[in-house]
Amino acid sequence: MLFIIDGTLELLVGSEIITANPGDFLVVPASCDHAFRATPLSTADALIVITPGVERFDYLRQVARIRRGEAGRDSLLAEQDRYDTHFVASPVW
C-alpha cells in the first residue's frame, strides 16, 4: 500500500503505469509485479506499508548506497530472496 504525501510517483502495476499524486492511496494486488519511482526530475514522499512484515531496512539502506554511487545495482540481486524483492524485466518500465 502506498499513500502519496508529496510529489508525484509513477507506479508500474503489471503492464500499466499509473501516476499518483498527493492524497492518492494505492493498493498493489498480491503477487503482482510492480515498481515505483518519483516522476522524472522530481522527488516524492510516500508512506509505504509492506506485508507480510519482512525485514527490509538493510534493503533500503543498500538502495540508498546505490543512489549515492557507493554500490552497483547488481548488489541487490544476491539478496532478492532475503528481502522478498524480485527483479523482473518490463518492456514499459
Residue pairs with C-beta under 8 A, 6 or more apart in sequence:
1 25
1 26
1 27
1 28
1 48
1 49
2 9
2 11
2 20
2 24
2 25
2 26
2 28
2 36
2 46
2 47
2 48
2 49
3 24
3 25
3 26
3 46
3 47
3 48
4 20
4 21
4 22
4 23
4 24
4 25
4 26
4 44
4 45
4 46
5 22
5 45
5 46
5 47
6 22
6 43
6 44
6 45
7 22
7 38
7 39
7 42
7 43
7 44
7 45
8 19
8 20
8 21
8 22
8 38
8 39
8 42
8 44
9 19
9 20
9 36
9 37
9 38
9 39
9 44
9 46
10 17
10 18
10 19
10 20
10 36
10 37
10 38
10 39
11 17
11 18
11 19
11 20
11 26
11 28
11 34
11 35
11 36
12 18
12 33
12 34
12 35
12 36
12 90
12 92
12 93
13 28
13 29
13 32
13 33
13 34
14 32
14 33
14 34
15 90
15 91
15 92
16 92
17 92
17 93
18 26
19 39
20 26
20 46
28 34
33 88
33 90
35 90
35 93
36 46
38 44
50 56
54 83
54 84
55 83
56 83
56 85
58 83
59 76
59 79
59 82
59 83
59 85
62 71
62 75
62 76
62 79
63 76
65 71
65 75
66 72
66 73
66 75
66 76
76 85
76 87
77 87
79 85
80 86
80 87
